[in-house]
Amino acid sequence: MKYHIKLSREMIKTAKIAILPGDPGRVEKTAKVFNPDAVFLASNREYTSWLTEISSNKILVCSTGIGGPSLSIAVEELAGLGIEYFIRIGTTGAIQPFIKIPSLIITTGAVRLDGASKHYAPVEYPAVADFDITSALIQGAKTTGVPYYKGITASSDTFYPGQERYDTYSEYVIKDFQGSLEQWQKLNVLNFEMESATLYTVASAFGLKAGCIASVIVNRTKNETPDDSVLAAAEKDLADAVKSAVEHMIKTEGGND
């Protein structure tokens, strides 16, 4: 039994693929898109997990909470149970004006603005997605009928200063991050989120495979505040895309049972 996620190998059965939403409230919804007979496994702190199934293959859906530190715990413990493939799903803020809402962003690599990844590899080590998972996510995104983009994500440990937001208590961002939003835009970074740098660094360092797909709920060139009214559609787009991606992975890899 792993201490934080409260799961054992027996509980997750033959699962080798884990879907990782940040929000515990998204776990059941996602699991039931795969299979209406998905079953609850455990809930402890930010880690809620359900076991689902597709084409006779067991799939684990486990939340990670917000940010790299809590995600790293989940990946460590899930890897210890035999999980080999990790797909992060979440919401994101786009920073390029051409990105539409709704749309999906598939992260091919991440700017390491986090701290957790530096506990696994030096800053020179790249945070990059697994090619096969990324290819599957592209196939999955195509099935949703919404626009999708693929490219580099800026992955920050903080929602406010690290993403150069000034709608904060202090209304101040330290000098290291002042002007960073424009810098990332000019370097063709697509979006901000908070987990992909840690996920990609840890997975690569461990010899595991990881990918990330996120639903755009705000474009910061137009608005700073996410619109909650688009969340339901965003969740559906994500679940549909990742289900299709996993189906593609199973066909390619031959399943995980």
C-alpha positions in Angstrom: 0.0 0.0 0.0 1.5 3.3 -1.1 1.3 5.9 1.7 -0.2 9.0 0.0 -2.3 7.5 -2.8 -3.6 4.7 -0.6 -3.3 2.2 -3.5 -1.8 -1.3 -3.9 -0.9 -3.3 -6.9 -3.8 -5.6 -6.1 -6.3 -2.7 -6.2 -5.2 -1.4 -9.6 -5.0 -4.9 -11.0 -3.2 -5.0 -14.4 -3.3 -1.3 -15.2 -0.2 0.1 -16.8 -1.8 3.4 -18.0 -2.7 6.3 -15.6 -4.8 9.3 -16.5 -3.8 12.2 -14.2 -6.3 15.1 -13.8 -5.4 17.7 -11.2 -8.9 18.1 -9.8 -10.2 15.2 -7.6 -13.7 16.2 -8.8 -12.8 15.3 -12.4 -11.7 11.7 -11.7 -15.1 10.0 -11.6 -16.4 11.9 -14.6 -13.3 10.9 -16.6 -13.4 7.3 -15.5 -17.0 6.9 -16.5 -16.4 8.3 -20.0 -14.1 5.3 -20.5 -16.6 2.9 -18.9 -19.9 3.6 -17.0 -19.0 0.7 -14.7 -15.8 2.3 -13.4 -15.2 1.7 -9.7 -14.0 4.0 -6.9 -10.7 2.9 -5.3 -9.4 5.4 -2.8 -9.4 9.1 -1.7 -6.7 10.6 0.5 -5.7 14.3 0.5 -5.5 15.4 -3.2 -5.3 11.9 -4.5 -8.7 10.4 -5.6 -8.6 7.3 -7.8 -11.0 5.2 -9.8 -10.4 2.1 -11.9 -11.9 2.0 -15.3 -11.6 -0.2 -18.4 -11.5 0.0 -22.1 -11.3 -2.9 -24.6 -10.6 -5.2 -21.6 -7.7 -3.1 -20.5 -7.6 -1.7 -17.0 -7.0 2.1 -16.8 -6.3 4.0 -13.6 -7.6 7.6 -13.2 -5.9 9.4 -10.3 -5.9 13.0 -9.4 -2.7 14.8 -8.4 -3.7 18.1 -7.0 -2.2 21.4 -8.2 1.4 21.7 -9.1 4.6 19.7 -9.5 5.3 18.7 -5.9 2.1 16.8 -5.4 2.2 15.4 -8.9 5.8 14.0 -8.3 4.5 12.0 -5.3 1.7 10.5 -7.4 4.1 9.5 -10.2 6.7 8.1 -7.7 4.0 5.9 -6.0 2.1 4.9 -9.1 5.4 3.9 -10.8 6.1 1.7 -7.8 2.9 -0.1 -8.5 3.7 -0.8 -12.1 2.2 2.2 -14.0 4.3 2.9 -17.1 2.3 5.4 -19.0 1.2 8.7 -17.6 -1.2 11.1 -19.3 -1.9 14.4 -17.6 -5.2 16.1 -18.4 -6.2 19.6 -17.2 -7.2 23.1 -18.0 -4.9 25.9 -19.2 -4.5 29.5 -20.1 -3.3 30.2 -23.6 -0.9 33.1 -24.2 -0.9 33.3 -28.0 -3.6 35.4 -29.6 -4.4 32.8 -32.3 -5.5 30.1 -29.9 -9.2 29.6 -29.8 -11.7 28.8 -27.0 -12.6 26.0 -26.9 -9.5 24.2 -28.0 -7.0 21.7 -26.8 -3.2 22.1 -26.3 -0.9 19.1 -26.5 2.4 19.8 -24.7 5.4 18.5 -26.6 7.9 20.1 -24.2 7.8 22.3 -21.1 9.7 25.3 -19.8 10.9 24.3 -16.4 9.6 27.1 -14.2 8.9 24.6 -11.4 11.0 23.6 -8.5 10.1 19.9 -8.1 11.7 18.8 -11.4 15.1 20.1 -10.2 15.0 17.5 -7.5 15.1 14.8 -10.2 17.4 16.3 -12.8 19.6 19.4 -13.4 18.2 22.4 -15.2 20.0 21.4 -18.4 17.9 18.2 -18.6 14.9 18.7 -21.0 11.3 18.3 -20.0 9.9 16.5 -23.1 6.9 14.4 -23.9 7.0 10.8 -25.0 6.6 10.7 -28.8 4.2 7.8 -29.0 1.9 9.2 -26.3 2.0 12.6 -28.0 1.1 11.0 -31.4 -1.8 9.2 -29.7 -3.0 12.4 -28.1 -3.0 14.1 -31.5 -5.2 11.3 -32.9 -7.4 11.7 -29.9 -7.7 15.5 -30.2 -8.8 15.1 -33.8 -11.8 13.0 -32.7 -13.2 15.9 -30.6 -14.0 18.2 -33.5 -12.5 21.2 -31.7 -9.2 23.0 -32.7 -6.0 21.6 -31.2 -2.5 22.9 -31.0 0.8 21.2 -30.1 3.9 22.9 -28.8 5.8 24.2 -25.8 4.1 25.0 -22.5 5.5 27.2 -19.7 5.0 25.1 -16.5 5.1 27.2 -13.3 4.9 26.2 -9.7 2.8 29.3 -9.0 -0.5 30.4 -10.5 0.1 34.1 -9.9 3.7 35.5 -10.0 5.2 32.6 -12.0 2.6 33.3 -14.7 3.1 37.1 -14.4 -0.3 37.8 -13.1 -0.9 41.2 -11.4 -4.5 40.5 -10.2 -3.1 39.5 -6.8 -3.1 40.6 -3.2 0.2 42.5 -3.6 -0.3 43.5 -7.2 3.5 42.9 -7.5 5.6 40.4 -9.4 9.2 40.0 -8.6 11.8 41.2 -11.2 12.6 37.7 -12.3 9.1 37.3 -13.8 8.4 40.9 -14.9 8.2 40.8 -18.7 8.2 37.0 -18.7 4.8 36.6 -20.4 5.9 38.6 -23.4 9.2 36.7 -23.5 7.4 33.4 -23.7 5.0 34.7 -26.3 8.0 35.8 -28.5 9.6 32.3 -28.0 6.4 30.7 -29.3 5.3 29.2 -26.0 1.6 28.3 -26.3 0.3 28.4 -22.7 0.8 28.3 -19.0 0.1 25.3 -16.7 1.5 23.9 -13.5 2.4 20.2 -13.9 3.9 19.2 -17.2 7.6 20.2 -16.5 7.6 18.0 -13.4 5.8 15.1 -15.1 8.0 15.0 -18.1 11.3 15.3 -16.2 10.4 12.6 -13.6 9.0 10.3 -16.3 12.1 10.6 -18.5 14.4 10.3 -15.5 12.7 7.1 -14.5 12.5 5.6 -18.0 8.7 6.0 -18.1 6.4 7.6 -20.7 4.3 10.7 -20.3 2.1 13.1 -22.2 -0.1 16.1 -21.5 -3.2 17.5 -23.0 -5.1 20.5 -21.7 -8.3 22.3 -22.5 -8.0 26.1 -23.0 -10.4 27.9 -20.7 -8.9 31.4 -21.1 -6.8 33.3 -23.5 -4.8 35.8 -21.6 -4.3 38.1 -24.6 -8.0 38.8 -24.2 -8.9 38.1 -20.6 -7.1 37.3 -17.4 -9.8 35.3 -15.6 -10.9 31.8 -16.6 -14.6 31.5 -17.6 -16.2 28.8 -15.4 -19.0 28.5 -17.9 -16.8 26.7 -20.3 -15.6 24.1 -17.8 -18.2 21.5 -18.5 -17.4 21.5 -22.2 -13.7 21.5 -21.5 -14.0 18.4 -19.3 -15.9 16.6 -22.0 -13.4 17.5 -24.7 -10.6 16.3 -22.5 -12.3 13.0 -21.6 -13.3 12.3 -25.2 -9.8 13.1 -26.5 -7.9 11.0 -23.9 -10.3 8.1 -24.3 -9.6 8.1 -28.0 -5.9 8.5 -27.4 -5.8 5.5 -25.1 -7.7 3.4 -27.6 -5.1 4.3 -30.1 -2.3 3.4 -27.6 -3.9 0.0 -26.9 -4.1 -0.8 -30.6 -0.5 0.2 -31.1 1.0 -1.3 -28.0 -1.2 -4.3 -28.0 -2.9 -3.6 -24.7 -1.6 -3.7 -21.1 -3.2 -6.9 -19.8 
